[in-house]
Amino acid sequence: MNLIYDDSTIYIILFSVALLASAIDAIAGGGGLLVVPTMLILGINPLTALGTNKLQSCFGTATSSINYYKNNLLKEENIKLLVFLSFLGSCIGTLLVSQLSNEILNNIIPILLISAAIFLIFNKNTQKVPSNLFSILFIPFILFIGFYDGFFGPGTGTFFVITFLIFKKRNLMEATAATKLLNFSSNFASFLVFSYKGYIIWQLGLIMAVAQILGAYLGSKLAITNGEKFVRPIIVFISIILSIRILLS
């Protein structure tokens, strides 16, 4: 690593970034595109940045999940199966992350995110009965998004939300609640693999974890208090920003 600041300065910078990223992530996903690039700019090598990010992200997604559960928004059926699929997909993705090219994903992801934004802008009715085809495709999509989170990551929460909206026709708050639990599962699986391979800065990750807990609590409270009218435009905005950020990178 080629750190450009001393340890205390890096801790302060990344604590602040993690706090903001966690609040955003609790509402709409996309926090990883704030944290990981900042870590890279500060001189932390890529795999260590990804591993440390997964450690601190576990605390944020766990906090959000608990908050949504306590407010009776986590109602998804077969949630244990979905958590397992997200976990499994993420394990596979993380194991492959250093062996495959990101080029194809980098080209496809902005298109998917912009499509998600357009879908949220124009589709206000998410309570139609899902078709049999959508029901069949739902399980593979959950597995694939888990894989994507382990392999690449940015926008995972947004993709989970859109999958619940389109394939299961959940309302936006129920989709967001289920998403946080699945995102915790994929983060935790990826963290275990990175930890085993030794790609985590534990002290930095745990300091950032405190910021993640605070940010996730505030972000999820805002979402729960203000509801879908608050969450929808933020997801649209994050989808567009994620697309621009990935295209520029």
VOPAGU-2260 file (C-alpha; in pm, 1 decimal, decimal comma):
REM VOPAGU-2260
SITE   aa  ch    i         X         Y         Z
SITE  MET   A    0       0,0       0,0       0,0
SITE  ASN   A    1     106,2     355,6     -70,7
SITE  LEU   A    2     -86,5     559,5     186,5
SITE  ILE   A    3     -85,3     933,6     120,2
SITE  TYR   A    4    -186,8    1035,8     476,8
SITE  ASP   A    5    -104,6     919,1     827,4
SITE  ASP   A    6    -332,5     663,8     995,2
SITE  SER   A    7    -531,3     910,9    1208,5
SITE  THR   A    8    -616,8    1128,9     906,3
SITE  ILE   A    9    -723,3     825,6     703,8
SITE  TYR   A   10    -946,4     708,3     990,8
SITE  ILE   A   11   -1117,8    1049,1    1012,6
SITE  ILE   A   12   -1173,6    1071,3     636,8
SITE  LEU   A   13   -1309,9     719,4     603,0
SITE  PHE   A   14   -1526,1     746,9     915,4
SITE  SER   A   15   -1694,7    1052,2     761,0
SITE  VAL   A   16   -1735,5     887,6     421,0
SITE  ALA   A   17   -1872,5     567,5     578,4
SITE  LEU   A   18   -2128,0     766,8     778,2
SITE  LEU   A   19   -2265,9     936,9     466,4
SITE  ALA   A   20   -2247,1     621,3     255,1
SITE  SER   A   21   -2431,7     414,5     514,8
SITE  ALA   A   22   -2718,4     664,1     541,4
SITE  ILE   A   23   -2758,7     663,5     163,4
SITE  ASP   A   24   -2724,0     285,8     143,8
SITE  ALA   A   25   -2994,5     230,2     406,9
SITE  ILE   A   26   -3238,9     417,8     185,1
SITE  ALA   A   27   -3142,4     336,4    -172,5
SITE  GLY   A   28   -2818,9     137,6    -192,5
SITE  GLY   A   29   -2502,8     257,2    -365,1
SITE  GLY   A   30   -2289,7     336,9     -61,4
SITE  GLY   A   31   -2004,7     123,4    -193,4
SITE  LEU   A   32   -1934,8     371,1    -472,0
SITE  LEU   A   33   -1848,0     630,1    -209,0
SITE  VAL   A   34   -1638,9     416,3      23,8
SITE  VAL   A   35   -1432,0     198,1    -210,1
SITE  PRO   A   36   -1308,3     476,6    -443,2
SITE  THR   A   37   -1213,7     687,2    -139,5
SITE  MET   A   38   -1009,7     398,7       1,2
SITE  LEU   A   39    -834,2     353,2    -333,1
SITE  ILE   A   40    -756,2     725,3    -358,1
SITE  LEU   A   41    -604,0     710,1      -8,7
SITE  GLY   A   42    -362,2     441,2    -126,4
SITE  ILE   A   43    -523,0     119,1      -2,0
SITE  ASN   A   44    -479,5    -164,8    -250,6
SITE  PRO   A   45    -795,5    -284,9    -432,3
SITE  LEU   A   46    -850,9    -626,6    -272,2
SITE  THR   A   47    -785,5    -489,0      76,6
SITE  ALA   A   48   -1022,9    -200,1       4,3
SITE  LEU   A   49   -1294,1    -444,1    -105,8
SITE  GLY   A   50   -1240,0    -669,5     195,3
SITE  THR   A   51   -1236,7    -388,5     450,6
SITE  ASN   A   52   -1543,1    -236,0     286,4
SITE  LYS   A   53   -1731,6    -563,9     327,4
SITE  LEU   A   54   -1644,3    -577,6     697,7
SITE  GLN   A   55   -1781,2    -231,2     770,0
SITE  SER   A   56   -2078,8    -276,4     536,0
SITE  CYS   A   57   -2197,4    -576,7     737,9
SITE  PHE   A   58   -2265,2    -347,7    1033,9
SITE  GLY   A   59   -2461,0     -97,0     826,0
SITE  THR   A   60   -2684,7    -350,4     651,6
SITE  ALA   A   61   -2742,7    -537,3     980,3
SITE  THR   A   62   -2852,5    -213,7    1150,8
SITE  SER   A   63   -3088,9    -127,3     865,7
SITE  SER   A   64   -3233,6    -479,3     862,7
SITE  ILE   A   65   -3308,8    -465,4    1235,5
SITE  ASN   A   66   -3473,2    -123,9    1199,8
SITE  TYR   A   67   -3698,2    -235,1     914,0
SITE  TYR   A   68   -3784,9    -558,0    1097,7
SITE  LYS   A   69   -3882,0    -373,9    1415,3
SITE  ASN   A   70   -4120,0    -158,8    1211,0
SITE  ASN   A   71   -4292,6    -468,3    1062,5
SITE  LEU   A   72   -4172,2    -403,7     707,9
SITE  LEU   A   73   -3982,0    -730,6     664,3
SITE  LYS   A   74   -4267,4    -952,4     543,3
SITE  GLU   A   75   -4110,2   -1144,3     256,4
SITE  GLU   A   76   -4205,1   -1509,1     228,0
SITE  ASN   A   77   -3927,5   -1768,9     195,7
SITE  ILE   A   78   -3684,0   -1510,4     333,3
SITE  LYS   A   79   -3449,3   -1781,0     468,8
SITE  LEU   A   80   -3412,6   -1930,8     120,3
SITE  LEU   A   81   -3347,9   -1589,1     -31,3
SITE  VAL   A   82   -3086,3   -1508,9     235,5
SITE  PHE   A   83   -2911,9   -1839,5     159,1
SITE  LEU   A   84   -2913,1   -1773,8    -217,7
SITE  SER   A   85   -2769,5   -1425,5    -166,6
SITE  PHE   A   86   -2501,3   -1570,8      63,0
SITE  LEU   A   87   -2413,1   -1849,9    -180,2
SITE  GLY   A   88   -2397,3   -1621,5    -481,8
SITE  SER   A   89   -2173,5   -1375,6    -298,2
SITE  CYS   A   90   -1932,2   -1650,6    -188,8
SITE  ILE   A   91   -1890,9   -1763,2    -548,8
SITE  GLY   A   92   -1855,0   -1405,8    -675,3
SITE  THR   A   93   -1590,1   -1316,1    -418,5
SITE  LEU   A   94   -1387,1   -1629,0    -493,9
SITE  LEU   A   95   -1385,3   -1533,0    -862,5
SITE  VAL   A   96   -1327,9   -1159,9    -823,6
SITE  SER   A   97    -955,2   -1171,8    -889,5
SITE  GLN   A   98    -981,1   -1416,1   -1180,3
SITE  LEU   A   99   -1236,2   -1265,0   -1419,4
SITE  SER   A  100   -1263,8    -935,9   -1605,1
SITE  ASN   A  101   -1504,4    -662,7   -1492,4
SITE  GLU   A  102   -1528,2    -518,4   -1845,4
SITE  ILE   A  103   -1858,9    -678,4   -1944,2
SITE  LEU   A  104   -2023,8    -589,7   -1613,0
SITE  ASN   A  105   -1895,0    -233,2   -1639,6
SITE  ASN   A  106   -2070,5    -197,0   -1975,2
SITE  ILE   A  107   -2398,2    -358,2   -1872,3
SITE  ILE   A  108   -2449,3    -214,7   -1523,1
SITE  PRO   A  109   -2511,7     151,0   -1624,9
SITE  ILE   A  110   -2778,1      35,6   -1872,6
SITE  LEU   A  111   -2950,8    -169,1   -1602,7
SITE  LEU   A  112   -2937,1     113,2   -1348,3
SITE  ILE   A  113   -3072,6     373,8   -1590,3
SITE  SER   A  114   -3350,2     129,7   -1683,2
SITE  ALA   A  115   -3426,6      90,0   -1312,0
SITE  ALA   A  116   -3451,3     467,0   -1272,0
SITE  ILE   A  117   -3688,6     492,9   -1568,7
SITE  PHE   A  118   -3896,9     207,9   -1427,4
SITE  LEU   A  119   -3934,9     382,3   -1091,1
SITE  ILE   A  120   -4021,5     717,1   -1251,2
SITE  PHE   A  121   -4304,0     580,7   -1465,7
SITE  ASN   A  122   -4427,7     278,0   -1272,5
SITE  LYS   A  123   -4634,3     379,0    -969,4
SITE  ASN   A  124   -4836,0      57,2    -932,3
SITE  THR   A  125   -4628,2    -219,8    -780,5
SITE  GLN   A  126   -4918,4    -432,0    -653,6
SITE  LYS   A  127   -5015,8    -623,5    -968,4
SITE  VAL   A  128   -5004,2   -1001,8    -945,3
SITE  PRO   A  129   -4668,4   -1125,5   -1079,7
SITE  SER   A  130   -4672,7   -1352,7   -1385,0
SITE  ASN   A  131   -4558,3   -1715,1   -1367,5
SITE  LEU   A  132   -4251,6   -1627,2   -1577,6
SITE  PHE   A  133   -4149,0   -1354,3   -1333,2
SITE  SER   A  134   -4195,1   -1592,7   -1040,5
SITE  ILE   A  135   -3968,8   -1848,1   -1206,9
SITE  LEU   A  136   -3699,1   -1589,1   -1283,8
SITE  PHE   A  137   -3702,7   -1437,3    -934,2
SITE  ILE   A  138   -3485,4   -1704,9    -766,8
SITE  PRO   A  139   -3206,1   -1699,2   -1031,1
SITE  PHE   A  140   -3199,3   -1319,5   -1013,5
SITE  ILE   A  141   -3148,7   -1324,3    -635,1
SITE  LEU   A  142   -2861,3   -1571,5    -678,1
SITE  PHE   A  143   -2706,4   -1362,6    -955,6
SITE  ILE   A  144   -2729,1   -1034,8    -761,0
SITE  GLY   A  145   -2562,3   -1206,0    -465,3
SITE  PHE   A  146   -2288,3   -1320,2    -704,0
SITE  TYR   A  147   -2258,9    -967,8    -840,7
SITE  ASP   A  148   -2218,8    -823,1    -490,6
SITE  GLY   A  149   -1931,5   -1059,2    -416,6
SITE  PHE   A  150   -1772,2   -1004,1    -755,0
SITE  PHE   A  151   -1818,2    -630,3    -807,2
SITE  GLY   A  152   -2070,1    -470,2    -571,3
SITE  PRO   A  153   -2186,5    -115,3    -656,2
SITE  GLY   A  154   -2563,2     -86,0    -686,7
SITE  THR   A  155   -2641,7    -424,2    -527,5
SITE  GLY   A  156   -2907,6    -277,9    -297,9
SITE  THR   A  157   -3073,7     -98,5    -588,5
SITE  PHE   A  158   -3078,5    -417,8    -796,7
SITE  PHE   A  159   -3235,8    -614,4    -511,1
SITE  VAL   A  160   -3507,2    -349,6    -468,5
SITE  ILE   A  161   -3588,3    -344,5    -840,8
SITE  THR   A  162   -3602,3    -725,5    -846,8
SITE  PHE   A  163   -3860,3    -731,3    -567,6
SITE  LEU   A  164   -4062,4    -456,3    -737,0
SITE  ILE   A  165   -4068,8    -616,4   -1081,8
SITE  PHE   A  166   -4069,5    -988,3   -1007,4
SITE  LYS   A  167   -4267,8    -999,6    -682,0
SITE  LYS   A  168   -4467,9    -674,6    -712,3
SITE  ARG   A  169   -4388,0    -571,8    -355,0
SITE  ASN   A  170   -4439,4    -212,7    -245,7
SITE  LEU   A  171   -4125,0      -4,9    -225,6
SITE  MET   A  172   -4087,3     -12,6     153,5
SITE  GLU   A  173   -4129,3    -392,3     173,9
SITE  ALA   A  174   -3880,3    -431,8    -110,2
SITE  THR   A  175   -3629,9    -206,6      67,3
SITE  ALA   A  176   -3668,2    -398,1     395,6
SITE  ALA   A  177   -3607,8    -736,4     230,5
SITE  THR   A  178   -3318,9    -590,4      33,9
SITE  LYS   A  179   -3128,2    -484,7     345,1
SITE  LEU   A  180   -3136,2    -838,4     486,8
SITE  LEU   A  181   -3023,6    -994,9     157,8
SITE  ASN   A  182   -2752,6    -729,9     125,8
SITE  PHE   A  183   -2631,3    -812,9     476,6
SITE  SER   A  184   -2614,6   -1180,0     378,4
SITE  SER   A  185   -2411,6   -1108,1      63,1
SITE  ASN   A  186   -2183,3    -867,1     250,3
SITE  PHE   A  187   -2120,6   -1120,4     526,8
SITE  ALA   A  188   -2041,0   -1400,1     280,7
SITE  SER   A  189   -1795,1   -1178,6      95,4
SITE  PHE   A  190   -1641,4   -1065,1     425,0
SITE  LEU   A  191   -1578,0   -1426,6     528,6
SITE  VAL   A  192   -1393,3   -1501,7     204,2
SITE  PHE   A  193   -1185,9   -1182,5     217,0
SITE  SER   A  194   -1107,9   -1246,6     584,5
SITE  TYR   A  195    -988,7   -1597,7     508,5
SITE  LYS   A  196    -761,3   -1461,1     236,1
SITE  GLY   A  197    -626,1   -1188,3     466,1
SITE  TYR   A  198    -757,7    -884,6     276,2
SITE  ILE   A  199    -896,9    -684,4     570,4
SITE  ILE   A  200    -757,6    -395,7     776,9
SITE  TRP   A  201    -938,2    -481,3    1099,3
SITE  GLN   A  202    -882,1    -162,8    1299,3
SITE  LEU   A  203    -988,0      61,1    1009,9
SITE  GLY   A  204   -1286,3    -159,0     927,0
SITE  LEU   A  205   -1416,5    -156,2    1284,1
SITE  ILE   A  206   -1377,9     221,5    1314,6
SITE  MET   A  207   -1576,7     259,8     993,0
SITE  ALA   A  208   -1829,3       8,5    1129,2
SITE  VAL   A  209   -1924,9     257,1    1403,3
SITE  ALA   A  210   -2001,7     514,4    1132,0
SITE  GLN   A  211   -2197,3     250,9     939,2
SITE  ILE   A  212   -2419,9     178,0    1239,2
SITE  LEU   A  213   -2494,4     547,9    1296,7
SITE  GLY   A  214   -2555,9     620,1     929,3
SITE  ALA   A  215   -2772,0     312,4     873,8
SITE  TYR   A  216   -2985,5     392,7    1176,5
SITE  LEU   A  217   -3046,6     748,9    1060,8
SITE  GLY   A  218   -3103,1     653,9     697,6
SITE  SER   A  219   -3348,0     373,0     767,8
SITE  LYS   A  220   -3536,5     589,5    1019,9
SITE  LEU   A  221   -3577,1     859,4     756,0
SITE  ALA   A  222   -3704,3     603,4     505,2
SITE  ILE   A  223   -3947,7     445,7     752,5
SITE  THR   A  224   -4078,6     781,7     874,9
SITE  ASN   A  225   -4124,1     939,1     531,7
SITE  GLY   A  226   -4222,4     632,1     331,2
SITE  GLU   A  227   -4226,6     561,7     -41,4
SITE  LYS   A  228   -4254,4     923,5    -154,2
SITE  PHE   A  229   -3918,1     985,2      10,9
SITE  VAL   A  230   -3746,5     662,3     -94,7
SITE  ARG   A  231   -3852,3     653,7    -463,8
SITE  PRO   A  232   -3679,0     976,0    -581,4
SITE  ILE   A  233   -3363,2     888,3    -387,3
SITE  ILE   A  234   -3341,8     546,7    -557,0
SITE  VAL   A  235   -3391,6     715,5    -895,8
SITE  PHE   A  236   -3116,6     966,9    -815,2
SITE  ILE   A  237   -2876,0     700,4    -686,2
SITE  SER   A  238   -2937,8     482,9    -995,0
SITE  ILE   A  239   -2843,0     768,9   -1224,4
SITE  ILE   A  240   -2537,0     868,6   -1017,1
SITE  LEU   A  241   -2417,4     506,6   -1002,9
SITE  SER   A  242   -2449,8     480,1   -1381,2
SITE  ILE   A  243   -2252,4     797,9   -1440,8
SITE  ARG   A  244   -1985,0     698,7   -1187,9
SITE  ILE   A  245   -1935,2     352,3   -1344,0
SITE  LEU   A  246   -1927,8     489,8   -1699,4
SITE  LEU   A  247   -1667,9     750,5   -1603,3
SITE  SER   A  248   -1451,1     491,6   -1426,3
